Amino acid sequence: MDQDTFFHSLNTQFQDALPFVAYRKPNEERIQALFQHDDELHETKELSESGFVFAPFDDTSKMILLPLAASELIYCDGFKSEPVEHANSNFESALNQKTAYIETIQKAITAIAETDLKKVVLSRPDYVVKDNLEVFEVFKRLLSTYKTAFVYCWYHPKIGLWLGATPETLLKTEGQRMSTMALAGTQVYKGTTDVSWGTKEEQEQQFVTDYIVSNLNTVVEQVSTSERRTVRAGSLLHLQTQISARLKKEYSSLLHIVRALHPTPAVCGLPKPEAKAFILKHENYNREFYSGFMGELHFKTRQTRNTNRRNVENNVYATVKTVSNLYVNLRCMQVLPNTIALYVGGGITKDSNPEAEWEETVNKTSTMKKVLF
Ligand SMILES: C=C(O[C@H]1C=CC=C(C(=O)O)[C@@H]1O)C(=O)O
């Protein structure tokens, strides 16, 4: 489908107040959209259905599903990126937001010194006042600006409207293979990925890798980890380790694996229960879908393989694979009446400097502010 028809269909679905998601996976050309036929709110408890899941941070709250069986799937292959002028990224944050955030960071540093807590990811909403947001123009700007991210626009009339461009994969599964990543540590991109990292960032990222590997050990086998490398996410850099493994037969349900991972110490902390309790007690707002996860559940992909060049017709083997692609909902915004809520956070450890942690969240808001106008 061409770009104009694709965006026209999205607009019609939105005007009709019907649920949809439009998204592009990292480094891919194709934008896909799932249009649900009615406005029913579907929930998934087991992650066993085919469709698009949108799950909150709090793993005791409802995971929303746009079921493939109740939706139409459309594609756009020829999206033309447009140069984006990033003029308006300097929206000011209220001063009292800063004071409150720094106080919470200080409480976290004290808790880390005095209890078993080793790392906690604190976050905050940042509000931008804006009337009549041109949602699909913002979505196009996200698509044009963040090619290596998972870029999405998700809507359900009974839940709300979210957009984002996240650098973090939660989980990919294809048949018996799975992969994930440990992403943490942040610095501003200054023209090169050849940078050095402080001990705080290296330790923070190592916590995430160790946690993922040890938690996965119960549900997978043959775990392998890549070298740690620096990756770019828009105007920021992070440390990343890729982790892959084979699913154990008895644990190959997606829910088992997601439970072993989500919420990872990249968005929650360590130990997980203590970090989560700290967040729920001290953050003073509801994260909802920020730092939750989202993506394709059990999509069937058909792969053809040619085994004999001479007799093509009789030797094309088609295998149908079931794949799931889930991403952590970071660098995202929620569109509210006359206001946009941007959500940003960062990992706090014993070595955190509160002022620098505040600055890190300010830098993270720029991912979204750059595409607002
Ligand atoms: C929690 C966020 O980022 C996570 C992912 C990468 C680096 C992070 C950090 O440096 O703290 C965070 O763990 C966010 O962007 O809101």
The ligand as an ORCA input file, in Angstrom:
! r2SCAN-3c Opt
* xyz 0 1
  C      14.637      3.839     31.873
  C      15.097      4.340     30.735
  O      16.244      3.888     30.118
  C      16.837      2.655     30.478
  C      17.475      2.122     29.252
  C      18.747      2.480     28.895
  C      19.561      3.187     29.803
  C      19.142      3.428     31.075
  C      20.017      4.148     32.049
  O      21.124      4.567     31.666
  O      19.629      4.346     33.189
  C      17.845      2.896     31.594
  O      18.115      1.706     32.270
  C      14.398      5.443     30.030
  O      14.843      5.812     28.943
  O      13.373      5.932     30.528
*
